[in-house]
Amino acid sequence: MKRKPSIQSRRLTGNAQRVSIWLAVIAMTAYIIWRCVCTLPDRQTYGMLALVCGICLLAAEIISALEALMHYWDMHNMRLPEKPELPESWYPEVDVLIATHDESVSLLYNTVNGCVHMRYPDKSKVHIYLCDDENRPAVAKLAEELGVGYFGMADNRQAKAGNLNHALSQTHSPYVVTFDADMIPTSDFLIETIPFMFLPKLKKDEWGQWVPRTPEEIDSDFKMGFVQSPQSFFNPDLFQYNLYSEQRIPNEQDYFFREINLGRNRANAPIYAGSNTVISRQALEAVGGIATGSITEDFETGIRIQAAGFTCVAIDKVLAHGLAPTDFESLIRQRERWGRGCISSLRHTHLFWGRGLKIRAKLAYFSAFLYWFTFLRRFVYILAPILFVVFHIPVMICDLKGLLIFWLPSYLLYNHALKISSGKIRSYRWSNIIDTILFPYLILPILAEFLFIRLKTFHVTSKERGRGENNYLLGLPHLILLVFDALAVVLCLGELLTARSYGAVVVLYWLLVNGFNLVMALLFAAGRKNQRTADRFRVTLPVRVEADGRVIAGQTVDISENGLAVVLPEPVFLPEEEPISVSLGEEQLRLECLIASVRQVKSGWQYGLSVNATEDRAAYHQLVFDRHHTMSDIMQPTVSTFSDLSVNIRGRMRQRRQSLRRLPRIPIGQRFPTEDGGSVLVADMNGKYLRLSGAATLPDEFTLEFCGHTLDLRRSPIRPGLYEILNRQELLRCQDFLDKLTRYVRTGAPVGE
C-alpha cells in the first residue's frame, strides 16, 4: 500500500516545552486519581446534596483535565505547514465569493475593494462575486461600479449555505475563496494561500528547493480540501475595548486561530471558519456543497470534507481583517450560535460512529465539543467554594497535606505548561476572565442543544458598528455571585483567624480569584462609550498639506476611512471652514479634507482632518485597510492582576475630552503697546482670537501693534479677556506675519523683534 506523502512542516514546540507539558500531564493525572479515590463526600456522613455537589465539581475537574490533555497533545505536536513556491504559470482560476445578507453597502464596499486589489500573477483568472441573498438593487449597483459579478437571490430559505451553493452552481473555477461580508483581505491573500493547495504535487528536494513530484510520487488519495487563514479584526473586540486593553492583550479569537487551530493540523482537523478560506471545488462537490440545515454550515462542511478523505490545513499568517461584535448582546448571540451549531453539527456528522475521520480527528472534535461546557464548569467553580463556606456543603473532603501533595503541583505545572505553550496569546487568568463574563448566558442554550431542545430562531452576527452603550443588567448575575463570594471571603477569614484552619487558605485563594474575575465581568458589563465611527490604524506616512498657496510637509499619526491625524512641525493657520488639499503617502494620493481639531504634541502640532472627498476612493480605502491592525498581538509583559484593575479604574476615571479647536493656540506671554500709550499682556493667540491678561479696563474695540502689524480687536462675549481679531483674514495671508510667529515658536525669540 502506497504511503501518503507527508506535508512539509516545521515543529513549533521545543524540548523544554515538551518536558513541561509531560510533567503537567503526570501531575494532573495523579491529582484526578486522588480526587476520585479520596475526596468525594460520603453520603451517609454528609448527605446526598453534598455528594451530588461533590460529583458535579469532580466531573467539572475531570472534563477540564481531559480538555487540557488534548490541548497539550495538540501543542506538543503542533506543526505549521510550509508554503510551497509555486511557478506563476501554475496559479489556477479562482472564484471569490462574498456572502452578504443585510449588511450596508458602505461596509461591503471595503470588502469588495480589498478583493479587487488582491495581487495575482494573472488577474483575469480571479473572478469575484457578491452573493446577495436579498437581491438588493443597491448591492447589484455596487458590484457593477467595482467591476465584479453579482448573484442575487429573491427567496433564499437556506441562509448563508443556500447563498453560497447558489453561487457555486453558477461558477466553475477549481478553487473557491469564501469571505464574510466584513472581512477585508490584504493584497497578498491569494499569493499566500493558493500555493498550499498544490502540496500534493510539490516537495522539497535535498537542497531545500520546491520541485514537482514525479508521477510515481503523486498519491491520488492525497487531496487538499481547504486552507484556513486566521480570522482577525481591525477593531478591538469587546474584551479588549470594554476592559481598556487594546494595547495589552490580543483579540480573544487570536487564541483559537493562531494556536488551537494550528494544533489541529496534526490530526487533520482544522476548523473551517466560513471566511478567509480557500476551498477545493472537488472537495465541495464530494460532500454536496456547503452543508445546509445547520446554523454553523462552515463548521459542518469542514468536517464532511475531512471525512471524505481530503487534507486540510490551518496557517498562522493573518491575511484578512473584519469587524468584531461591538455590543454585548451581539457577542452573546454569536457565541450561542457557535455553541449550538457545534453540538448539532457533530451530531449530524455522527462524530464517533461515522466513517472517514481518523481517531485523532475525532478526539480533536470531541475537544471542541467539550469546550462549550466550559461555561457550565465555570459556574461550578465559582459556586463550589461559596457552597462550602456560606452554606456549609462540603463539596470536597481533604486536608491541607493532600492539597499540597496533589493539588498544588498540578495547579502550578498546569499554569506553567499553558504559559510556555500559549502564554504569548492567552494566559490562564484571562481565560477565566473571559469565561466568567460569558457563562451566565451560554449555559442554558448549550444544555438545551445537548438535550435535543432546539431553539427556533438564531441571529446572524451583526456586522455594523455599535456605540458601546452600557448595559448594567447584563452584569446582574455576576453581581449576585460577587455578593455571595464577598460574604464567603469574610467568613473564611474569620475561620482562618479564629480556628487557625490553614486549609482555609486554599478556599480563600479560590474565593479571591473568583471575586477578581467577577469584578472584571462587572467592569466589562459597564461598557465603554465608543466615540469613533471608524477605527484608526496607527501608521506613519509622508503627507503634504496645501492651503493658501503654502505647502507644509508632515507625517500621519493614524488613518481611517473617514479621516486622519497628521503632525506638522509648526503651527499653521489652516482655513477652518474651507477644504484643504492633502497629498498622502509615497503615491501622493490626493484628498480633500476639513479641519476637525488641532492640539500641540511633543513632536509638533497634531491636526485632525476629516476626509471630505478623495481623488481615488478605491485607492485611498486600499491604502487604509491593506495592513495589519495596530493593536496588541501578544500578551504584554505588564499584564497582571494589579494592572488589569488599575488600567480599568484609571480609564473610567479619566474622561476623554475631544479637542474642538480647529486653529493652533500659540502661547505668547509678552506685553504689547496699545494705541493710548499703555500696554497689555498677550497670553496666547490662535489666529482668530487673542487672550489678554488684565483686560477689564480695556475698551471693547481697540488696535494693537503685534508682530509689526496692526491688529483690529473687538471684545468677545465667549469669555473674559478674549478678543476677536477682526482683520485676521488679511493677517493670515501675510507671509511676514506668519514668519514672525513661526520664528517665535521655533526659537522663543520675542515676536515683536
Helices and strands as residue ranges (DSSP letters): E 9-11, H 15-38, H 43-46, H 48-76, E 79-81, G 88-90, E 94-100, H 105-116, G 123-125, E 126-132, H 137-146, E 149-152, H 159-168, E 175-180, E 184-185, H 189-193, G 194-201, E 202-204, E 210-212, E 223-228, E 232-233, H 238-242, H 254-255, I 256-260, H 261-263, G 264-267, E 277-280, H 281-286, H 297-307, E 310-314, E 320-322, H 328-348, H 359-371, H 374-389, H 400-402, I 403-407, H 408-422, H 428-450, G 472-475, H 476-499, H 504-526, E 537-538, E 542-547, E 550-559, E 563-568, E 580-584, E 589-601, E 604-614, H 617-625, H 641-653, E 666-673, E 679-685, E 689-693, E 701-706, E 709-715, E 722-725, H 728-731, H 735-747
